[in-house]
Amino acid sequence: MGHDKATVSRVLTKFTDALIAKRDQFIKWPCTPDKLNATKNGFYEKTGFPNVIGCVDGTHVRIQAPEDDEPSFVNRKGFHSVNVQGICDQNCLFTNVSANWPGSCHDAHVFKTSAVGIHLQDQYTSIEQGVVLGDSGYPCRPFLLTPFRQPREQREHNFNRAHITTRCTIERTFGIWKQRFRLLKTGVSITNKYCSYKLLFQVSVEDMNKCSANYKHGWRSN
C-alpha cells in the first residue's frame, strides 16, 4: 500500500525534529571543569597523551547529486558528498558534530566555522582548558595541536607517534558510526533537501551515542 509523498515528508519531518530536539542529551561538549578533567584523564589513561579534550576529523559521506548547488558537493575524490566533522572523546563518543558543509569544503574551514571552533577561538585563554588533536590538514593553534610536518629531533618524532596514537580515536569513532549505520558507507539517496542529510547524520550520531552508553565496551569496527 502506497503513501502520498507529501504525507511521508510531513511525518518524516516531525519525527526527525523530535529526535533533533533531544540531541543535547547525547552529544555533549565537555564544558564543566569536572567533565573536562574526566576527558583529559580518560585520554591520558588510554594513550598517555596529556590534556586532550577531543580529537577532530572530517569524513565524507557519499550522497546523490543534489539539485541545488551541485558542483560544490563534489569532493576532491570526484564524488558527491557532505563533509561531516566529528569530535570525539576517549570512549569514541561524539561530543560535537557539524554536517553543514558540502564535500568541496576543506576540513580546516569546517572546523573554523563550527560552533566549537568559534568557541575555542573566542574563549580559549589557557592551556588548562585542554587541547583538541587534529591531523596536518588543520592549522596548528594553541587549542588545536597538529603533528610536526617535518620532524627532525627525536622528541618531535615521539610527539608525532603519541599524537597519531591518540588522534586515531576519531577514525575509530567514524568507523563505528558507519558500521552501525551502513547507509553512511554506501551513500545517502535523499535528494530533495540538503537539510535531510544533516538531520540523518545528527539522528544517527545521537542513536549511536545513546546505544554506546548502554554497552560497557561499545562496538568494534571491522
FENKARA-V289863 format. One record per residue. N is the residue number from 0. PHI is phi in degrees with one decimal (none if undefined). BURIAL is # if it has 16 or more other C-alpha atoms within 10 Angstrom, else .. D_FIRST is the distance of its C-alpha to the first C-alpha in Angstrom with 1 decimal. Layout:
BEGIN
n->N phi->PHI burial->BURIAL d_first->D_FIRST
n->N phi->PHI burial->BURIAL d_first->D_FIRST
END
This chain:
BEGIN
n->0 phi->none burial->. d_first->0.0
n->1 phi->-84.3 burial->. d_first->3.8
n->2 phi->-130.0 burial->. d_first->6.8
n->3 phi->-63.6 burial->. d_first->10.2
n->4 phi->-59.2 burial->. d_first->12.7
n->5 phi->-64.4 burial->. d_first->15.3
n->6 phi->-66.6 burial->. d_first->13.6
n->7 phi->-60.3 burial->. d_first->12.9
n->8 phi->-62.7 burial->. d_first->16.5
n->9 phi->-65.3 burial->. d_first->17.9
n->10 phi->-65.3 burial->. d_first->16.6
n->11 phi->-62.5 burial->. d_first->17.7
n->12 phi->-63.2 burial->. d_first->21.0
n->13 phi->-63.7 burial->. d_first->21.7
n->14 phi->-64.5 burial->. d_first->20.9
n->15 phi->-68.8 burial->. d_first->23.2
n->16 phi->-62.7 burial->. d_first->25.8
n->17 phi->-65.5 burial->. d_first->26.1
n->18 phi->-71.0 burial->. d_first->26.7
n->19 phi->-62.4 burial-># d_first->29.1
n->20 phi->-62.3 burial->. d_first->31.0
n->21 phi->-100.4 burial->. d_first->32.0
n->22 phi->-61.0 burial-># d_first->33.1
n->23 phi->-68.7 burial->. d_first->36.8
n->24 phi->-76.2 burial->. d_first->36.5
n->25 phi->-122.0 burial-># d_first->35.8
n->26 phi->-113.6 burial-># d_first->37.2
n->27 phi->-126.5 burial-># d_first->40.9
n->28 phi->-77.1 burial-># d_first->43.8
n->29 phi->-72.9 burial-># d_first->47.0
n->30 phi->-93.0 burial->. d_first->48.9
n->31 phi->-82.9 burial->. d_first->51.2
n->32 phi->-55.8 burial->. d_first->54.3
n->33 phi->-63.6 burial->. d_first->53.2
n->34 phi->-70.1 burial->. d_first->49.9
n->35 phi->-62.2 burial-># d_first->51.7
n->36 phi->-65.9 burial-># d_first->54.3
n->37 phi->-64.1 burial-># d_first->51.7
n->38 phi->-69.0 burial-># d_first->50.0
n->39 phi->-58.3 burial-># d_first->53.3
n->40 phi->-64.4 burial-># d_first->54.5
n->41 phi->-64.2 burial-># d_first->51.3
n->42 phi->-64.6 burial-># d_first->51.6
n->43 phi->-64.5 burial-># d_first->55.3
n->44 phi->-65.8 burial->. d_first->54.9
n->45 phi->-88.1 burial->. d_first->52.3
n->46 phi->-126.7 burial-># d_first->53.8
n->47 phi->81.9 burial->. d_first->57.3
n->48 phi->-95.1 burial-># d_first->56.5
n->49 phi->-81.8 burial-># d_first->57.7
n->50 phi->70.0 burial-># d_first->56.4
n->51 phi->-89.7 burial-># d_first->52.9
n->52 phi->-112.1 burial-># d_first->50.2
n->53 phi->171.3 burial-># d_first->47.3
n->54 phi->-123.3 burial-># d_first->46.5
n->55 phi->-117.9 burial-># d_first->44.7
n->56 phi->-165.4 burial-># d_first->43.0
n->57 phi->-118.8 burial-># d_first->40.2
n->58 phi->-136.7 burial-># d_first->37.4
n->59 phi->-94.5 burial-># d_first->35.3
n->60 phi->-105.1 burial-># d_first->31.6
n->61 phi->-65.5 burial-># d_first->30.2
n->62 phi->-135.4 burial-># d_first->27.7
n->63 phi->-73.6 burial-># d_first->26.4
n->64 phi->-60.0 burial-># d_first->28.8
n->65 phi->-74.4 burial-># d_first->28.2
n->66 phi->-74.5 burial->. d_first->28.7
n->67 phi->-99.3 burial->. d_first->31.5
n->68 phi->53.5 burial->. d_first->34.8
n->69 phi->-56.2 burial->. d_first->33.6
n->70 phi->-60.1 burial->. d_first->37.1
n->71 phi->-70.5 burial-># d_first->37.7
n->72 phi->-88.6 burial-># d_first->34.9
n->73 phi->-82.8 burial-># d_first->36.6
n->74 phi->-87.6 burial-># d_first->38.6
n->75 phi->-66.6 burial->. d_first->41.9
n->76 phi->-90.6 burial->. d_first->40.2
n->77 phi->95.0 burial->. d_first->38.5
n->78 phi->-119.5 burial-># d_first->34.8
n->79 phi->-77.6 burial-># d_first->32.7
n->80 phi->-158.2 burial-># d_first->32.6
n->81 phi->-111.2 burial-># d_first->33.1
n->82 phi->-86.6 burial-># d_first->36.4
n->83 phi->-98.8 burial-># d_first->35.6
n->84 phi->-90.6 burial-># d_first->38.8
n->85 phi->-130.6 burial-># d_first->39.1
n->86 phi->-123.7 burial-># d_first->42.0
n->87 phi->-125.9 burial-># d_first->42.2
n->88 phi->-98.3 burial-># d_first->44.6
n->89 phi->-69.9 burial-># d_first->46.4
n->90 phi->-100.8 burial-># d_first->43.6
n->91 phi->61.9 burial-># d_first->41.0
n->92 phi->-107.2 burial-># d_first->39.3
n->93 phi->-68.7 burial-># d_first->38.5
n->94 phi->-109.6 burial-># d_first->40.8
n->95 phi->-162.1 burial-># d_first->39.7
n->96 phi->-138.6 burial-># d_first->37.0
n->97 phi->-131.3 burial-># d_first->37.0
n->98 phi->-121.1 burial-># d_first->34.1
n->99 phi->-96.2 burial-># d_first->35.4
n->100 phi->-122.6 burial-># d_first->36.8
n->101 phi->-72.5 burial-># d_first->35.7
n->102 phi->-61.1 burial-># d_first->36.8
n->103 phi->-76.6 burial-># d_first->40.0
n->104 phi->-77.3 burial-># d_first->41.5
n->105 phi->-78.1 burial-># d_first->44.1
n->106 phi->-54.6 burial-># d_first->43.9
n->107 phi->-62.7 burial-># d_first->47.1
n->108 phi->-68.5 burial->. d_first->45.7
n->109 phi->-59.8 burial-># d_first->42.6
n->110 phi->-66.4 burial-># d_first->44.9
n->111 phi->-59.5 burial-># d_first->47.4
n->112 phi->-95.8 burial->. d_first->44.8
n->113 phi->-76.1 burial-># d_first->42.8
n->114 phi->-60.5 burial->. d_first->43.5
n->115 phi->-68.2 burial-># d_first->45.4
n->116 phi->-60.0 burial-># d_first->47.4
n->117 phi->-67.0 burial->. d_first->48.5
n->118 phi->-60.0 burial->. d_first->49.3
n->119 phi->-66.4 burial-># d_first->51.4
n->120 phi->-63.0 burial->. d_first->53.2
n->121 phi->-88.5 burial->. d_first->54.1
n->122 phi->-109.6 burial->. d_first->54.7
n->123 phi->-75.6 burial->. d_first->56.1
n->124 phi->-129.3 burial->. d_first->59.8
n->125 phi->-150.7 burial->. d_first->60.7
n->126 phi->-60.9 burial->. d_first->60.0
n->127 phi->-64.8 burial->. d_first->59.5
n->128 phi->-75.2 burial-># d_first->56.1
n->129 phi->91.6 burial-># d_first->55.0
n->130 phi->-133.7 burial-># d_first->53.7
n->131 phi->-103.2 burial-># d_first->50.5
n->132 phi->-102.0 burial-># d_first->50.7
n->133 phi->-135.4 burial-># d_first->49.3
n->134 phi->-78.8 burial-># d_first->49.9
n->135 phi->-70.5 burial->. d_first->52.3
n->136 phi->-75.9 burial->. d_first->49.8
n->137 phi->-99.3 burial-># d_first->50.4
n->138 phi->-75.1 burial->. d_first->53.7
n->139 phi->-75.5 burial->. d_first->56.0
n->140 phi->-133.8 burial->. d_first->56.4
n->141 phi->-55.2 burial->. d_first->58.1
n->142 phi->-100.5 burial-># d_first->54.8
n->143 phi->-133.0 burial-># d_first->53.1
n->144 phi->-94.8 burial-># d_first->54.9
n->145 phi->-121.6 burial-># d_first->54.4
n->146 phi->-72.6 burial-># d_first->56.3
n->147 phi->-66.4 burial->. d_first->59.5
n->148 phi->-72.1 burial->. d_first->58.9
n->149 phi->-133.4 burial->. d_first->62.2
n->150 phi->-65.8 burial->. d_first->63.5
n->151 phi->-118.6 burial->. d_first->67.2
n->152 phi->-84.6 burial->. d_first->68.6
n->153 phi->-60.5 burial->. d_first->67.5
n->154 phi->-65.5 burial->. d_first->66.3
n->155 phi->-71.6 burial->. d_first->63.9
n->156 phi->-62.9 burial->. d_first->62.6
n->157 phi->-62.1 burial->. d_first->62.3
n->158 phi->-60.0 burial-># d_first->60.4
n->159 phi->-62.4 burial-># d_first->57.9
n->160 phi->-64.0 burial->. d_first->57.3
n->161 phi->-65.6 burial-># d_first->56.7
n->162 phi->-62.5 burial-># d_first->54.5
n->163 phi->-63.7 burial-># d_first->52.3
n->164 phi->-58.5 burial->. d_first->52.0
n->165 phi->-79.0 burial-># d_first->50.9
n->166 phi->-64.4 burial-># d_first->48.7
n->167 phi->-65.1 burial-># d_first->46.6
n->168 phi->-58.2 burial-># d_first->45.0
n->169 phi->-70.9 burial-># d_first->42.6
n->170 phi->-66.8 burial-># d_first->41.8
n->171 phi->-65.0 burial-># d_first->40.9
n->172 phi->-64.1 burial-># d_first->38.8
n->173 phi->-62.2 burial-># d_first->36.8
n->174 phi->-62.4 burial-># d_first->36.5
n->175 phi->-62.6 burial-># d_first->35.1
n->176 phi->-59.1 burial-># d_first->32.7
n->177 phi->-74.9 burial-># d_first->31.2
n->178 phi->-70.5 burial-># d_first->31.3
n->179 phi->-70.3 burial-># d_first->29.3
n->180 phi->-122.4 burial-># d_first->26.7
n->181 phi->-59.8 burial->. d_first->26.5
n->182 phi->-57.7 burial->. d_first->24.5
n->183 phi->-73.6 burial-># d_first->27.9
n->184 phi->-91.1 burial-># d_first->29.6
n->185 phi->-86.1 burial->. d_first->27.2
n->186 phi->123.5 burial->. d_first->26.4
n->187 phi->-92.5 burial-># d_first->24.2
n->188 phi->-102.7 burial->. d_first->21.7
n->189 phi->-72.7 burial->. d_first->21.2
n->190 phi->-125.1 burial->. d_first->23.1
n->191 phi->-77.4 burial->. d_first->22.7
n->192 phi->-140.0 burial->. d_first->25.2
n->193 phi->-61.8 burial-># d_first->28.1
n->194 phi->-62.2 burial->. d_first->27.8
n->195 phi->-61.6 burial-># d_first->24.4
n->196 phi->-63.7 burial-># d_first->26.6
n->197 phi->-60.5 burial-># d_first->29.1
n->198 phi->-62.8 burial-># d_first->26.6
n->199 phi->-61.6 burial-># d_first->25.1
n->200 phi->-62.1 burial-># d_first->28.7
n->201 phi->-64.1 burial-># d_first->29.9
n->202 phi->-63.7 burial-># d_first->27.1
n->203 phi->-66.5 burial-># d_first->27.6
n->204 phi->-64.9 burial-># d_first->31.3
n->205 phi->-60.0 burial-># d_first->31.1
n->206 phi->-65.5 burial-># d_first->29.1
n->207 phi->-64.2 burial-># d_first->31.5
n->208 phi->-62.2 burial-># d_first->34.5
n->209 phi->-64.5 burial->. d_first->33.2
n->210 phi->-70.0 burial->. d_first->32.5
n->211 phi->-61.6 burial-># d_first->35.8
n->212 phi->-66.0 burial->. d_first->37.7
n->213 phi->-92.0 burial->. d_first->36.6
n->214 phi->-121.8 burial->. d_first->37.9
n->215 phi->-59.3 burial->. d_first->41.7
n->216 phi->-103.9 burial->. d_first->41.6
n->217 phi->67.1 burial-># d_first->38.2
n->218 phi->-91.5 burial-># d_first->36.5
n->219 phi->-115.0 burial->. d_first->38.4
n->220 phi->-80.2 burial->. d_first->37.3
n->221 phi->-79.8 burial->. d_first->37.7
END
